[in-house]
């Protein structure tokens, strides 16, 4: 995924009200920008951090800039725009960049289920012996140190519900996959954050025992583009 415009550099002053952040530009002027992340953003909103903004051409927007990236203290890039995870996965699926899912030529985003819920991706093949596959994507930015990444960064009943929905599809005969899209370059492995949300960790472990597949891919991130390319180990124990 290439950025549609050149990103603008700034320094973070503070994030507040979930959707807003104040930054200072290189010329010293201050600016309020949209923060497209509703999570805790632990370790991803350090005041003084170098951030990168994307300008919108939409004249109706109240805040013309969106905060996209922040540089970690260790120098790695972090994408805090959680919705970008699905765009990266879509690109990787289209280019057969996710090895275990490369046999599916037909890719549909935001598949609506009979329950009324939506699953991030529905994959299918012309080979009728290959079961349809449903993929739910989770953006990972919580760095616990030493390359250890975890999800979620806050208690998430919604994430537990997604696991339950995947298991229901599994019982109907589909293949089901939970894909952790790691948008933090300092992370080298992924696990459920049992210390933050033990219910989620227990649900994930039980789901894996019932046939849920869990994989993780890491994004390479710079000021020109982001690419989901490197598989990472996942532990659910």
KEDO-78190 format. One record per residue: z, y, x of N, C-alpha, C in turn. Coordinates in nm, 2 decimals, padded with zeros to 4 digits. Layout:
BEGIN
{{Z,Y,X},{Z,Y,X},{Z,Y,X}}
...
//
This chain:
BEGIN
{{00.00,-00.12,00.08},{00.00,00.00,00.00},{00.00,00.12,00.09}}
{{-00.10,00.20,00.08},{-00.11,00.33,00.15},{-00.06,00.44,00.07}}
{{00.01,00.54,00.13},{00.06,00.65,00.05},{-00.06,00.74,00.01}}
{{-00.06,00.79,-00.11},{-00.18,00.87,-00.16},{-00.19,01.00,-00.09}}
{{-00.08,01.05,-00.04},{-00.08,01.18,00.04},{00.01,01.16,00.16}}
{{00.00,01.25,00.25},{00.08,01.26,00.37},{00.23,01.28,00.32}}
{{00.32,01.20,00.37},{00.46,01.22,00.34},{00.52,01.34,00.41}}
{{00.61,01.41,00.34},{00.67,01.53,00.39},{00.81,01.49,00.45}}
{{00.84,01.53,00.57},{00.97,01.50,00.63},{01.08,01.60,00.59}}
{{01.20,01.56,00.58},{01.31,01.64,00.55},{01.44,01.58,00.60}}
{{01.55,01.64,00.58},{01.69,01.59,00.60},{01.76,01.58,00.47}}
{{01.83,01.47,00.45},{01.91,01.46,00.32},{02.04,01.54,00.33}}
{{02.06,01.62,00.23},{02.19,01.69,00.21},{02.28,01.60,00.13}}
{{02.24,01.56,00.01},{02.32,01.48,-00.08},{02.24,01.42,-00.19}}
{{02.28,01.31,-00.24},{02.23,01.25,-00.36},{02.33,01.26,-00.47}}
{{02.29,01.29,-00.59},{02.39,01.31,-00.70},{02.32,01.29,-00.84}}
{{02.40,01.27,-00.94},{02.35,01.25,-01.07},{02.25,01.13,-01.08}}
{{02.26,01.04,-00.99},{02.17,00.92,-00.98},{02.03,00.95,-00.95}}
{{01.97,01.05,-01.02},{01.82,01.07,-01.01},{01.79,01.19,-00.93}}
{{01.88,01.26,-00.87},{01.85,01.38,-00.79},{01.90,01.37,-00.65}}
{{01.84,01.45,-00.56},{01.89,01.46,-00.42},{01.84,01.60,-00.37}}
{{01.93,01.66,-00.29},{01.90,01.78,-00.22},{01.86,01.75,-00.08}}
{{01.76,01.81,-00.03},{01.71,01.80,00.10},{01.68,01.93,00.17}}
{{01.68,01.93,00.30},{01.64,02.05,00.37},{01.51,02.02,00.45}}
{{01.41,02.11,00.43},{01.28,02.09,00.50},{01.29,02.14,00.64}}
{{01.18,02.11,00.72},{01.18,02.15,00.86},{01.19,02.30,00.88}}
{{01.14,02.37,00.78},{01.14,02.52,00.79},{01.28,02.58,00.75}}
{{01.37,02.49,00.71},{01.51,02.54,00.67},{01.53,02.56,00.53}}
{{01.42,02.55,00.45},{01.44,02.57,00.30},{01.49,02.45,00.24}}
{{01.57,02.47,00.13},{01.63,02.35,00.06},{01.55,02.32,-00.07}}
{{01.55,02.20,-00.11},{01.47,02.15,-00.22},{01.54,02.04,-00.29}}
{{01.53,02.04,-00.42},{01.58,01.93,-00.51},{01.47,01.84,-00.54}}
{{01.49,01.71,-00.52},{01.38,01.61,-00.54},{01.43,01.50,-00.63}}
{{01.33,01.43,-00.68},{01.36,01.31,-00.77},{01.40,01.19,-00.68}}
{{01.51,01.13,-00.72},{01.55,01.00,-00.66},{01.52,00.89,-00.75}}
{{01.42,00.80,-00.71},{01.38,00.69,-00.80},{01.46,00.56,-00.78}}
{{01.59,00.57,-00.78},{01.67,00.46,-00.75},{01.80,00.48,-00.83}}
{{01.83,00.39,-00.92},{01.95,00.40,-01.00},{02.07,00.32,-00.95}}
{{02.05,00.25,-00.84},{02.15,00.17,-00.78},{02.26,00.24,-00.70}}
{{02.35,00.17,-00.64},{02.45,00.23,-00.55},{02.39,00.29,-00.43}}
{{02.28,00.23,-00.38},{02.21,00.28,-00.25},{02.31,00.29,-00.14}}
{{02.39,00.19,-00.13},{02.49,00.18,-00.02},{02.42,00.18,00.12}}
{{02.46,00.27,00.20},{02.40,00.28,00.34},{02.26,00.35,00.34}}
{{02.21,00.38,00.22},{02.07,00.44,00.21},{02.07,00.58,00.17}}
{{02.18,00.65,00.17},{02.19,00.79,00.13},{02.28,00.87,00.21}}
{{02.28,00.84,00.34},{02.37,00.91,00.44},{02.32,01.05,00.46}}
{{02.41,01.15,00.43},{02.37,01.29,00.46},{02.33,01.31,00.60}}
{{02.23,01.39,00.62},{02.17,01.41,00.75},{02.06,01.32,00.79}}
{{02.04,01.21,00.71},{01.94,01.11,00.74},{01.80,01.17,00.73}}
{{01.71,01.12,00.81},{01.57,01.17,00.80},{01.50,01.10,00.68}}
{{01.45,01.18,00.59},{01.39,01.13,00.47},{01.24,01.17,00.46}}
{{01.17,01.10,00.38},{01.02,01.12,00.36},{00.99,01.13,00.21}}
{{00.92,01.24,00.18},{00.90,01.28,00.04},{00.75,01.27,00.01}}
{{00.72,01.23,-00.12},{00.58,01.23,-00.17},{00.56,01.33,-00.28}}
{{00.46,01.42,-00.26},{00.44,01.52,-00.35},{00.35,01.47,-00.47}}
{{00.39,01.51,-00.59},{00.31,01.48,-00.71},{00.22,01.59,-00.75}}
{{00.10,01.56,-00.79},{00.01,01.66,-00.84},{00.02,01.69,-00.99}}
{{00.12,01.62,-01.05},{00.15,01.64,-01.20},{00.22,01.78,-01.22}}
{{00.15,01.88,-01.28},{00.22,02.01,-01.30},{00.33,02.01,-01.40}}
{{00.34,01.90,-01.48},{00.44,01.90,-01.58},{00.58,01.84,-01.53}}
{{00.58,01.79,-01.40},{00.70,01.74,-01.35},{00.80,01.85,-01.32}}
{{00.93,01.83,-01.35},{01.03,01.93,-01.31},{01.05,01.94,-01.16}}
{{01.05,01.82,-01.10},{01.07,01.81,-00.95},{00.94,01.76,-00.89}}
{{00.88,01.84,-00.81},{00.74,01.80,-00.76},{00.74,01.69,-00.66}}
{{00.86,01.67,-00.59},{00.87,01.57,-00.48},{00.95,01.45,-00.52}}
{{00.91,01.34,-00.48},{00.99,01.21,-00.49},{01.03,01.16,-00.36}}
{{01.16,01.13,-00.35},{01.21,01.07,-00.23},{01.17,00.93,-00.22}}
{{01.10,00.89,-00.11},{01.05,00.76,-00.09},{01.12,00.68,00.02}}
{{01.14,00.74,00.13},{01.19,00.66,00.25},{01.31,00.74,00.31}}
{{01.39,00.66,00.38},{01.49,00.72,00.47},{01.50,00.63,00.59}}
{{01.52,00.70,00.70},{01.54,00.63,00.83},{01.69,00.58,00.85}}
{{01.71,00.46,00.88},{01.85,00.41,00.90},{01.90,00.46,01.03}}
{{02.03,00.45,01.05},{02.10,00.49,01.17},{02.04,00.41,01.29}}
{{02.00,00.29,01.27},{01.94,00.21,01.37},{01.79,00.23,01.40}}
{{01.73,00.32,01.32},{01.60,00.36,01.34},{01.49,00.29,01.25}}
{{01.54,00.19,01.17},{01.45,00.12,01.08},{01.42,00.20,00.96}}
{{01.31,00.18,00.90},{01.27,00.25,00.77},{01.32,00.17,00.65}}
{{01.36,00.25,00.55},{01.41,00.19,00.42},{01.33,00.26,00.31}}
{{01.28,00.19,00.22},{01.21,00.24,00.10},{01.32,00.24,-00.01}}
{{01.36,00.35,-00.06},{01.46,00.36,-00.16},{01.40,00.36,-00.30}}
{{01.26,00.37,-00.31},{01.19,00.37,-00.44},{01.18,00.23,-00.48}}
{{01.27,00.18,-00.56},{01.28,00.03,-00.59},{01.16,-00.02,-00.67}}
{{01.09,00.07,-00.74},{00.97,00.02,-00.82},{00.86,-00.01,-00.72}}
{{00.86,00.03,-00.60},{00.75,00.00,-00.51},{00.75,-00.15,-00.47}}
{{00.86,-00.21,-00.49},{00.87,-00.36,-00.46},{00.76,-00.43,-00.53}}
{{00.75,-00.41,-00.66},{00.65,-00.48,-00.74},{00.50,-00.45,-00.70}}
{{00.48,-00.32,-00.65},{00.35,-00.29,-00.60},{00.32,-00.36,-00.48}}
{{00.41,-00.38,-00.39},{00.40,-00.45,-00.26},{00.37,-00.60,-00.29}}
{{00.45,-00.65,-00.38},{00.43,-00.80,-00.42},{00.29,-00.82,-00.48}}
{{00.24,-00.72,-00.57},{00.11,-00.73,-00.62},{00.00,-00.74,-00.52}}
{{00.02,-00.65,-00.42},{-00.08,-00.64,-00.31},{-00.08,-00.77,-00.23}}
{{00.04,-00.83,-00.20},{00.05,-00.95,-00.12},{00.00,-01.07,-00.20}}
{{00.02,-01.07,-00.33},{-00.04,-01.18,-00.41},{-00.19,-01.18,-00.41}}
{{-00.24,-01.06,-00.43},{-00.39,-01.04,-00.44},{-00.46,-01.08,-00.31}}
{{-00.39,-01.06,-00.20},{-00.45,-01.10,-00.07},{-00.40,-01.23,-00.01}}
{{-00.34,-01.31,-00.10},{-00.28,-01.45,-00.06},{-00.19,-01.43,00.05}}
{{-00.11,-01.32,00.06},{-00.02,-01.30,00.16},{00.12,-01.37,00.15}}
{{00.14,-01.43,00.03},{00.26,-01.51,00.01},{00.22,-01.65,00.01}}
{{00.24,-01.73,00.11},{00.19,-01.86,00.13},{00.21,-01.95,00.02}}
{{00.34,-01.96,-00.03},{00.37,-02.06,-00.13},{00.32,-02.02,-00.27}}
{{00.26,-01.91,-00.28},{00.20,-01.87,-00.41},{00.05,-01.84,-00.40}}
{{-00.01,-01.88,-00.29},{-00.15,-01.85,-00.26},{-00.25,-01.93,-00.35}}
{{-00.20,-02.03,-00.42},{-00.29,-02.11,-00.50},{-00.32,-02.05,-00.64}}
{{-00.26,-01.93,-00.67},{-00.28,-01.87,-00.80},{-00.38,-01.76,-00.79}}
{{-00.50,-01.77,-00.84},{-00.60,-01.66,-00.84},{-00.58,-01.56,-00.95}}
{{-00.51,-01.60,-01.06},{-00.50,-01.51,-01.17},{-00.35,-01.45,-01.17}}
{{-00.35,-01.32,-01.17},{-00.22,-01.25,-01.15},{-00.21,-01.15,-01.27}}
{{-00.10,-01.16,-01.34},{-00.08,-01.06,-01.45},{00.06,-01.00,-01.43}}
{{00.07,-00.87,-01.44},{00.20,-00.80,-01.42},{00.26,-00.78,-01.56}}
{{00.39,-00.77,-01.56},{00.47,-00.74,-01.68},{00.43,-00.82,-01.80}}
{{00.44,-00.95,-01.78},{00.41,-01.05,-01.88},{00.52,-01.05,-01.99}}
{{00.48,-01.03,-02.11},{00.58,-01.03,-02.22},{00.60,-01.17,-02.27}}
{{00.73,-01.20,-02.28},{00.77,-01.34,-02.33},{00.79,-01.34,-02.48}}
{{00.80,-01.45,-02.53},{00.82,-01.47,-02.68},{00.96,-01.41,-02.72}}
{{01.05,-01.40,-02.62},{01.18,-01.34,-02.65},{01.17,-01.19,-02.66}}
{{01.06,-01.13,-02.62},{01.05,-00.99,-02.61},{01.07,-00.93,-02.48}}
{{01.13,-01.01,-02.39},{01.15,-00.96,-02.25},{01.02,-00.96,-02.17}}
{{01.03,-00.90,-02.05},{00.91,-00.91,-01.96},{00.95,-00.97,-01.83}}
{{00.86,-01.04,-01.77},{00.87,-01.10,-01.64},{00.77,-01.02,-01.55}}
{{00.81,-01.00,-01.42},{00.73,-00.91,-01.34},{00.59,-00.97,-01.32}}
{{00.58,-01.10,-01.29},{00.45,-01.15,-01.27},{00.43,-01.29,-01.34}}
{{00.31,-01.31,-01.40},{00.27,-01.44,-01.45},{00.15,-01.48,-01.37}}
{{00.16,-01.60,-01.30},{00.05,-01.65,-01.22},{-00.01,-01.77,-01.28}}
{{-00.14,-01.79,-01.27},{-00.20,-01.91,-01.33},{-00.32,-01.95,-01.24}}
{{-00.36,-02.07,-01.26},{-00.47,-02.13,-01.18},{-00.58,-02.19,-01.27}}
{{-00.70,-02.19,-01.23},{-00.80,-02.26,-01.30},{-00.79,-02.41,-01.30}}
{{-00.71,-02.46,-01.20},{-00.67,-02.60,-01.19},{-00.56,-02.63,-01.29}}
{{-00.59,-02.70,-01.40},{-00.50,-02.73,-01.50},{-00.38,-02.82,-01.46}}
{{-00.39,-02.88,-01.34},{-00.28,-02.96,-01.29},{-00.17,-02.88,-01.23}}
{{-00.21,-02.75,-01.20},{-00.11,-02.66,-01.14},{-00.04,-02.58,-01.25}}
{{00.09,-02.60,-01.26},{00.17,-02.53,-01.36},{00.17,-02.38,-01.35}}
{{00.17,-02.30,-01.46},{00.18,-02.16,-01.45},{00.31,-02.12,-01.38}}
{{00.31,-02.01,-01.32},{00.43,-01.97,-01.24},{00.47,-01.83,-01.28}}
{{00.60,-01.81,-01.30},{00.66,-01.68,-01.33},{00.75,-01.63,-01.21}}
{{00.72,-01.51,-01.18},{00.79,-01.45,-01.06},{00.87,-01.33,-01.10}}
{{01.00,-01.32,-01.07},{01.08,-01.20,-01.09},{01.11,-01.15,-00.95}}
{{01.09,-01.02,-00.93},{01.10,-00.95,-00.80},{01.23,-00.87,-00.80}}
{{01.31,-00.88,-00.69},{01.43,-00.79,-00.67},{01.41,-00.72,-00.54}}
{{01.44,-00.59,-00.54},{01.43,-00.51,-00.42},{01.56,-00.51,-00.35}}
{{01.56,-00.54,-00.22},{01.68,-00.55,-00.14},{01.68,-00.44,-00.03}}
{{01.79,-00.36,-00.04},{01.81,-00.26,00.06},{01.95,-00.26,00.12}}
{{02.04,-00.35,00.07},{02.18,-00.35,00.11},{02.19,-00.42,00.24}}
{{02.22,-00.35,00.35},{02.23,-00.40,00.48},{02.38,-00.42,00.51}}
{{02.42,-00.54,00.53},{02.56,-00.57,00.55},{02.60,-00.58,00.70}}
{{02.50,-00.55,00.79},{02.53,-00.55,00.93},{02.47,-00.68,01.00}}
{{02.43,-00.67,01.12},{02.38,-00.78,01.20},{02.25,-00.84,01.14}}
{{02.18,-00.77,01.06},{02.06,-00.82,01.00},{02.08,-00.89,00.87}}
{{02.20,-00.89,00.82},{02.24,-00.96,00.70},{02.21,-00.87,00.58}}
{{02.12,-00.91,00.49},{02.09,-00.83,00.37},{02.14,-00.91,00.25}}
{{02.18,-00.83,00.14},{02.23,-00.89,00.02},{02.19,-00.82,-00.10}}
{{02.19,-00.90,-00.21},{02.16,-00.84,-00.34},{02.25,-00.90,-00.44}}
{{02.30,-00.82,-00.54},{02.27,-00.68,-00.57},{02.37,-00.59,-00.49}}
{{02.35,-00.46,-00.50},{02.44,-00.37,-00.44},{02.54,-00.31,-00.53}}
{{02.54,-00.36,-00.66},{02.63,-00.33,-00.76},{02.63,-00.44,-00.87}}
{{02.73,-00.45,-00.94},{02.74,-00.56,-01.05},{02.62,-00.54,-01.14}}
{{02.55,-00.65,-01.17},{02.42,-00.64,-01.24},{02.41,-00.75,-01.35}}
{{02.45,-00.72,-01.47},{02.43,-00.82,-01.58},{02.29,-00.84,-01.60}}
{{02.20,-00.74,-01.58},{02.06,-00.75,-01.60},{02.00,-00.86,-01.51}}
{{02.05,-00.86,-01.38},{01.99,-00.96,-01.28},{02.03,-01.10,-01.32}}
{{02.15,-01.11,-01.38},{02.20,-01.25,-01.42},{02.11,-01.29,-01.54}}
{{02.08,-01.20,-01.63},{02.00,-01.23,-01.75},{01.86,-01.27,-01.70}}
{{01.80,-01.21,-01.60},{01.67,-01.25,-01.55},{01.67,-01.39,-01.49}}
{{01.78,-01.43,-01.43},{01.79,-01.57,-01.38},{01.79,-01.67,-01.50}}
{{01.86,-01.63,-01.61},{01.87,-01.72,-01.73},{01.73,-01.73,-01.79}}
{{01.65,-01.62,-01.79},{01.52,-01.62,-01.85},{01.43,-01.71,-01.77}}
{{01.44,-01.70,-01.64},{01.36,-01.79,-01.55},{01.39,-01.93,-01.58}}
{{01.51,-01.97,-01.59},{01.55,-02.11,-01.62},{01.50,-02.15,-01.76}}
{{01.49,-02.07,-01.85},{01.44,-02.10,-01.98},{01.29,-02.14,-01.97}}
{{01.22,-02.06,-01.89},{01.08,-02.09,-01.86},{01.06,-02.22,-01.78}}
{{01.15,-02.25,-01.69},{01.15,-02.37,-01.62},{01.16,-02.49,-01.71}}
{{01.25,-02.48,-01.81},{01.27,-02.59,-01.91},{01.15,-02.61,-01.99}}
{{01.06,-02.51,-02.01},{00.94,-02.52,-02.08},{00.82,-02.58,-02.00}}
{{00.85,-02.61,-01.87},{00.75,-02.67,-01.78},{00.69,-02.58,-01.68}}
{{00.73,-02.46,-01.67},{00.67,-02.36,-01.58},{00.74,-02.37,-01.44}}
{{00.67,-02.32,-01.34},{00.73,-02.30,-01.21},{00.79,-02.16,-01.21}}
{{00.91,-02.15,-01.16},{00.98,-02.02,-01.16},{01.02,-01.98,-01.02}}
{{01.00,-01.85,-00.99},{01.03,-01.80,-00.85},{01.10,-01.67,-00.86}}
{{01.21,-01.66,-00.78},{01.28,-01.53,-00.76},{01.24,-01.48,-00.62}}
{{01.18,-01.36,-00.61},{01.13,-01.31,-00.49},{01.21,-01.19,-00.45}}
{{01.28,-01.20,-00.34},{01.35,-01.08,-00.28},{01.25,-01.00,-00.19}}
{{01.22,-00.88,-00.24},{01.13,-00.80,-00.16},{01.22,-00.71,-00.07}}
{{01.23,-00.73,00.05},{01.32,-00.66,00.14},{01.26,-00.53,00.19}}
{{01.31,-00.42,00.14},{01.25,-00.29,00.18},{01.34,-00.21,00.28}}
{{01.40,-00.29,00.37},{01.48,-00.23,00.47},{01.45,-00.31,00.60}}
{{01.40,-00.23,00.70},{01.34,-00.30,00.82},{01.45,-00.35,00.91}}
{{01.58,-00.32,00.89},{01.69,-00.37,00.97},{01.74,-00.51,00.92}}
{{01.69,-00.55,00.81},{01.74,-00.68,00.75},{01.65,-00.79,00.79}}
{{01.71,-00.90,00.83},{01.64,-01.02,00.88},{01.67,-01.15,00.80}}
{{01.77,-01.14,00.71},{01.80,-01.26,00.62},{01.86,-01.20,00.49}}
{{01.85,-01.29,00.39},{01.90,-01.24,00.26},{01.99,-01.34,00.19}}
{{02.09,-01.29,00.12},{02.18,-01.38,00.04},{02.23,-01.30,-00.08}}
{{02.29,-01.38,-00.18},{02.35,-01.30,-00.29},{02.48,-01.24,-00.25}}
{{02.50,-01.12,-00.30},{02.62,-01.04,-00.26},{02.74,-01.09,-00.34}}
{{02.80,-01.20,-00.31},{02.91,-01.26,-00.38},{03.03,-01.17,-00.38}}
{{03.05,-01.09,-00.28},{03.16,-01.00,-00.27},{03.15,-00.88,-00.36}}
{{03.03,-00.85,-00.41},{03.00,-00.75,-00.51},{02.99,-00.80,-00.65}}
{{02.91,-00.90,-00.67},{02.89,-00.96,-00.80},{02.90,-01.11,-00.79}}
{{03.02,-01.17,-00.80},{03.03,-01.32,-00.79},{02.96,-01.39,-00.90}}
{{02.96,-01.33,-01.02},{02.89,-01.39,-01.13},{02.74,-01.41,-01.10}}
{{02.68,-01.31,-01.04},{02.54,-01.33,-01.00},{02.52,-01.44,-00.89}}
{{02.61,-01.44,-00.79},{02.60,-01.53,-00.69},{02.61,-01.68,-00.74}}
{{02.70,-01.70,-00.83},{02.72,-01.83,-00.89},{02.61,-01.87,-00.98}}
{{02.55,-01.77,-01.05},{02.44,-01.80,-01.14},{02.32,-01.84,-01.05}}
{{02.30,-01.77,-00.94},{02.18,-01.80,-00.86},{02.19,-01.94,-00.79}}
{{02.31,-01.97,-00.74},{02.33,-02.10,-00.68},{02.30,-02.21,-00.78}}
{{02.36,-02.20,-00.90},{02.34,-02.30,-01.01},{02.19,-02.31,-01.05}}
{{02.12,-02.19,-01.05},{01.98,-02.19,-01.09},{01.89,-02.27,-00.99}}
{{01.93,-02.25,-00.86},{01.85,-02.32,-00.75},{01.87,-02.47,-00.77}}
{{01.99,-02.51,-00.80},{02.01,-02.65,-00.82},{01.93,-02.71,-00.94}}
{{01.89,-02.62,-01.03},{01.81,-02.66,-01.15},{01.66,-02.64,-01.13}}
{{01.62,-02.59,-01.01},{01.48,-02.59,-00.98},{01.42,-02.45,-00.96}}
{{01.50,-02.34,-00.97},{01.45,-02.21,-00.93},{01.42,-02.20,-00.79}}
{{01.30,-02.15,-00.75},{01.27,-02.13,-00.61},{01.31,-01.98,-00.58}}
{{01.36,-01.97,-00.46},{01.40,-01.84,-00.41},{01.34,-01.81,-00.28}}
{{01.26,-01.70,-00.26},{01.19,-01.67,-00.14},{01.22,-01.52,-00.11}}
{{01.20,-01.48,00.02},{01.22,-01.34,00.06},{01.11,-01.30,00.15}}
{{01.05,-01.18,00.13},{00.95,-01.13,00.22},{01.00,-00.98,00.25}}
{{00.97,-00.95,00.38},{01.01,-00.82,00.43},{00.89,-00.73,00.45}}
{{00.92,-00.60,00.42},{00.81,-00.50,00.43},{00.81,-00.43,00.56}}
{{00.69,-00.41,00.62},{00.68,-00.32,00.73},{00.65,-00.18,00.67}}
{{00.72,-00.08,00.72},{00.72,00.05,00.65},{00.70,00.16,00.76}}
{{00.60,00.24,00.73},{00.58,00.36,00.82},{00.53,00.48,00.73}}
{{00.50,00.59,00.79},{00.46,00.71,00.72},{00.32,00.70,00.66}}
{{00.24,00.59,00.70},{00.11,00.57,00.65},{00.10,00.47,00.54}}
{{00.18,00.36,00.55},{00.17,00.25,00.45},{00.29,00.16,00.45}}
{{00.30,00.08,00.35},{00.39,-00.03,00.35},{00.32,-00.16,00.32}}
{{00.36,-00.27,00.39},{00.30,-00.40,00.37},{00.41,-00.50,00.37}}
{{00.40,-00.59,00.26},{00.50,-00.70,00.25},{00.44,-00.82,00.33}}
{{00.49,-00.85,00.44},{00.42,-00.95,00.53},{00.50,-01.06,00.59}}
{{00.63,-01.03,00.61},{00.71,-01.12,00.69},{00.81,-01.20,00.61}}
{{00.80,-01.34,00.60},{00.89,-01.42,00.53},{01.03,-01.42,00.60}}
{{01.14,-01.42,00.52},{01.27,-01.42,00.57},{01.35,-01.53,00.52}}
{{01.45,-01.59,00.59},{01.53,-01.69,00.54},{01.62,-01.64,00.43}}
{{01.65,-01.73,00.33},{01.74,-01.70,00.22},{01.85,-01.81,00.21}}
{{01.97,-01.76,00.19},{02.08,-01.86,00.17},{02.15,-01.83,00.04}}
{{02.17,-01.93,-00.04},{02.24,-01.91,-00.17},{02.37,-01.98,-00.17}}
{{02.41,-02.04,-00.06},{02.54,-02.12,-00.05},{02.66,-02.03,-00.07}}
//
